Amino acid sequence: MADSVAGIAKLPIGLPAKLWILRLASKRRGPRHEELISWGAAHPEIAVGEDWLSKAWWGAAAGEIVRWHLSSSRHRDAALKLVAEVEDSALEEARKNGQGVIVATAHLGPPQFLLNWMVEQRFPLLAWTATQKRPAGADHATYLDPRQQDRRSFLLVKSTLHLRRGGILLGAADLKTGERTVCLERLGMQRHFSAGLPALARETTAPVVLGLALWKGNRVHIRFQPLEMPDSRIPGEEQDRAWLERYWDHMQSAIRHTPENLRFLRWAVELVEPSAP
């Protein structure tokens, strides 16, 4: 059992030790490594060499182990202790005068880590996330699922009110949710983005900061940086596309240079079932 990602997650040792064990496991070839090799061959703009392969596998596996820890109130603190650095001056600047702020995140780095960290800070938070991904033992924030089609109008109204009351909205745009999507191509990949978040930013004029929690070695670094809004004189849908292009451009460095942060490669490892509370 300890040879599997799930087995490593549940070993009675500290989380840093589990991450080091994964480093060793990432050097061994297996069927899913071969799938990663095939994926890399189809994406030469991103994937280069054995080092890329090991880091990509490690990042996907480490993300699963961290996600397992975050899903349990008993193990959550151990995961949050992985934070090595927080660059949050852009968030603090945006929150001046009590105004609402949109934190636009992406599916990079360890899953659910930024959400859990922000909940831990006791921010006035509304998060767009699946209901089953609510942080363990942290019910003071509000959670809305953007995938529920019959609730999308409610989600946008609730989010607008939350921002106008000075709250923080956390959401990712790199998902194909909502009725209107935008397809962008970067680094040899085509991805569909939801236009809901940029449209909300346009309608509310709330300041937007990008928020990411990314692996650096075996630790997690959290950073926020401002995202400038496009020219308000261009038509709405063109503004939304320009917003998404800027958003995606900010992600390119992490995608190109840090394969351990490519969370969308989770299929390359065994997924770990959530922990008991």
Stockholm file with secondary structure:
# STOCKHOLM 1.0

chainA/1-277         MADSVAGIAKLPIGLPAKLWILRLASKRRGPRHEELISWGAAHPEIAVGEDWLSKAWWGAAAGEIVRWHLSSSRHRDAALKLVAEVEDSALEEARKNGQGVIVATAHLGPPQFLLNWMVEQRFPLLAWTATQKRPAGADHATYLDPRQQDRRSFLLVKSTLHLRRGGILLGAADLKTGERTVCLERLGMQRHFSAGLPALARETTAPVVLGLALWKGNRVHIRFQPLEMPDSRIPGEEQDRAWLERYWDHMQSAIRHTPENLRFLRWAVELVEPSAP
#=GR chainA/1-277 SS CTTSHHHHHTSSSCHHHHHHHHHHHTTSCCHHHHHHHHHHHHCTTTCCHHHHHHHHHHHHHHHHHHHHHHTCTTTHHHHHTTEEEEECHHHHHHTGGGCCEEEEECSCSSTTHHHHHHHHTTCCEEEECCGGGCCTTCCSSEEECTTCGGGHHHHHHHHHHHHHTTCEEEEECSSCCSSCEEEEEETTEEEEEESHHHHHHHHHCCCEEEEEEEEETTEEEEEEEEECCCCTTSCHHHHHHHHHHHHHHHHHHHHHHCGGGCGGGGGGSCCCCCCCC
#=GC SS_cons         CTTSHHHHHTSSSCHHHHHHHHHHHTTSCCHHHHHHHHHHHHCTTTCCHHHHHHHHHHHHHHHHHHHHHHTCTTTHHHHHTTEEEEECHHHHHHTGGGCCEEEEECSCSSTTHHHHHHHHTTCCEEEECCGGGCCTTCCSSEEECTTCGGGHHHHHHHHHHHHHTTCEEEEECSSCCSSCEEEEEETTEEEEEESHHHHHHHHHCCCEEEEEEEEETTEEEEEEEEECCCCTTSCHHHHHHHHHHHHHHHHHHHHHHCGGGCGGGGGGSCCCCCCCC
//
